[in-house]
Amino acid sequence: MRFIPTKVHGVLDYLVGIALIAAPWLFGFSAVGGAAVIIPIVLGVGLIVYSLFTKYEWGPFGFIPMPVHLVFDIVASLFLALSPWIFGFSGEALNVWLPHVVVGVTVIIVVLFSKPQPETTPRAARA
């Protein structure tokens, strides 16, 4: 059931982090301001930071175990997906709230299919 290796998951972490930071401009909702703009940026930066500290192939400072990283992913993605209703911007145009929901749900699906341990020893653990 879990077929996505941590090496692939790690690449996705950094790509999604960058995409979240750029989302307000990519999807044209930067002028909306408020939570709609702040949440993806903060979660994108957070994802990159905790990925740098995860014990996997792409975590140079690895001390966060991969299962903990996956829990962070689930919590952050659930928050992202629900944020249009939590912060009241679900009534905005589709391009404002739909990216939050789609990215949040997609990351949860990726987590459910991601392996909880790296297949090889991460660089930081070998040092």
Contacts in CASP RR format, 6 or more apart in sequence:
PFRMAT RR
TARGET T0000
AUTHOR 0000-0000-0000
METHOD contacts of the structure
MODEL  1
MRFIPTKVHGVLDYLVGIALIAAPWLFGFSAVGGAAVIIPIVLGVGLIVY
SLFTKYEWGPFGFIPMPVHLVFDIVASLFLALSPWIFGFSGEALNVWLPH
VVVGVTVIIVVLFSKPQPETTPRAARA
1 113 0 8 1.000
2 112 0 8 1.000
2 113 0 8 1.000
2 114 0 8 1.000
2 115 0 8 1.000
2 116 0 8 1.000
3 113 0 8 1.000
3 115 0 8 1.000
4 110 0 8 1.000
4 113 0 8 1.000
4 114 0 8 1.000
4 115 0 8 1.000
5 115 0 8 1.000
5 118 0 8 1.000
5 119 0 8 1.000
6 56 0 8 1.000
6 57 0 8 1.000
6 66 0 8 1.000
6 114 0 8 1.000
6 115 0 8 1.000
6 117 0 8 1.000
6 118 0 8 1.000
6 119 0 8 1.000
7 56 0 8 1.000
7 57 0 8 1.000
7 58 0 8 1.000
7 118 0 8 1.000
7 119 0 8 1.000
9 56 0 8 1.000
9 110 0 8 1.000
9 114 0 8 1.000
9 115 0 8 1.000
10 51 0 8 1.000
10 54 0 8 1.000
10 56 0 8 1.000
10 57 0 8 1.000
10 58 0 8 1.000
10 59 0 8 1.000
11 58 0 8 1.000
12 110 0 8 1.000
13 47 0 8 1.000
13 48 0 8 1.000
13 51 0 8 1.000
13 54 0 8 1.000
13 58 0 8 1.000
14 48 0 8 1.000
14 51 0 8 1.000
14 58 0 8 1.000
16 44 0 8 1.000
16 47 0 8 1.000
16 103 0 8 1.000
16 107 0 8 1.000
17 43 0 8 1.000
17 44 0 8 1.000
17 45 0 8 1.000
17 46 0 8 1.000
17 47 0 8 1.000
17 48 0 8 1.000
18 44 0 8 1.000
18 48 0 8 1.000
19 26 0 8 1.000
19 103 0 8 1.000
20 40 0 8 1.000
20 41 0 8 1.000
20 43 0 8 1.000
20 44 0 8 1.000
20 47 0 8 1.000
20 80 0 8 1.000
20 103 0 8 1.000
21 40 0 8 1.000
21 41 0 8 1.000
21 44 0 8 1.000
21 45 0 8 1.000
23 29 0 8 1.000
23 40 0 8 1.000
23 41 0 8 1.000
23 99 0 8 1.000
23 103 0 8 1.000
24 30 0 8 1.000
24 32 0 8 1.000
24 33 0 8 1.000
24 36 0 8 1.000
24 37 0 8 1.000
24 40 0 8 1.000
24 41 0 8 1.000
26 99 0 8 1.000
27 95 0 8 1.000
27 96 0 8 1.000
27 99 0 8 1.000
28 95 0 8 1.000
29 36 0 8 1.000
29 37 0 8 1.000
29 92 0 8 1.000
29 93 0 8 1.000
29 95 0 8 1.000
29 96 0 8 1.000
29 99 0 8 1.000
30 37 0 8 1.000
32 89 0 8 1.000
32 92 0 8 1.000
32 96 0 8 1.000
34 87 0 8 1.000
34 89 0 8 1.000
35 83 0 8 1.000
35 87 0 8 1.000
35 88 0 8 1.000
35 89 0 8 1.000
36 83 0 8 1.000
36 84 0 8 1.000
36 87 0 8 1.000
36 89 0 8 1.000
36 92 0 8 1.000
36 96 0 8 1.000
36 97 0 8 1.000
36 100 0 8 1.000
39 79 0 8 1.000
39 80 0 8 1.000
39 83 0 8 1.000
39 87 0 8 1.000
39 100 0 8 1.000
40 80 0 8 1.000
40 99 0 8 1.000
40 100 0 8 1.000
40 103 0 8 1.000
43 76 0 8 1.000
43 79 0 8 1.000
43 80 0 8 1.000
46 76 0 8 1.000
47 73 0 8 1.000
47 76 0 8 1.000
50 64 0 8 1.000
50 69 0 8 1.000
50 72 0 8 1.000
51 58 0 8 1.000
51 59 0 8 1.000
51 69 0 8 1.000
52 59 0 8 1.000
52 60 0 8 1.000
52 61 0 8 1.000
52 62 0 8 1.000
53 59 0 8 1.000
53 61 0 8 1.000
53 62 0 8 1.000
53 63 0 8 1.000
53 64 0 8 1.000
54 62 0 8 1.000
54 64 0 8 1.000
54 65 0 8 1.000
54 66 0 8 1.000
54 69 0 8 1.000
55 62 0 8 1.000
55 63 0 8 1.000
55 64 0 8 1.000
55 65 0 8 1.000
55 66 0 8 1.000
55 118 0 8 1.000
55 122 0 8 1.000
55 124 0 8 1.000
55 125 0 8 1.000
56 62 0 8 1.000
56 66 0 8 1.000
56 69 0 8 1.000
56 118 0 8 1.000
56 122 0 8 1.000
57 118 0 8 1.000
57 120 0 8 1.000
57 122 0 8 1.000
57 123 0 8 1.000
59 122 0 8 1.000
59 123 0 8 1.000
59 124 0 8 1.000
60 123 0 8 1.000
60 124 0 8 1.000
61 124 0 8 1.000
62 122 0 8 1.000
62 124 0 8 1.000
62 125 0 8 1.000
63 124 0 8 1.000
64 72 0 8 1.000
66 115 0 8 1.000
66 116 0 8 1.000
66 117 0 8 1.000
66 118 0 8 1.000
67 116 0 8 1.000
67 117 0 8 1.000
70 111 0 8 1.000
70 114 0 8 1.000
70 116 0 8 1.000
73 107 0 8 1.000
73 108 0 8 1.000
73 110 0 8 1.000
73 111 0 8 1.000
74 108 0 8 1.000
74 111 0 8 1.000
76 107 0 8 1.000
77 103 0 8 1.000
77 104 0 8 1.000
77 105 0 8 1.000
77 107 0 8 1.000
77 108 0 8 1.000
77 111 0 8 1.000
78 104 0 8 1.000
78 108 0 8 1.000
79 86 0 8 1.000
80 100 0 8 1.000
80 103 0 8 1.000
80 104 0 8 1.000
80 107 0 8 1.000
81 100 0 8 1.000
81 101 0 8 1.000
81 103 0 8 1.000
81 104 0 8 1.000
81 105 0 8 1.000
81 108 0 8 1.000
83 89 0 8 1.000
83 100 0 8 1.000
84 90 0 8 1.000
84 91 0 8 1.000
84 92 0 8 1.000
84 96 0 8 1.000
84 97 0 8 1.000
84 100 0 8 1.000
84 101 0 8 1.000
89 96 0 8 1.000
89 97 0 8 1.000
90 97 0 8 1.000
91 97 0 8 1.000
END
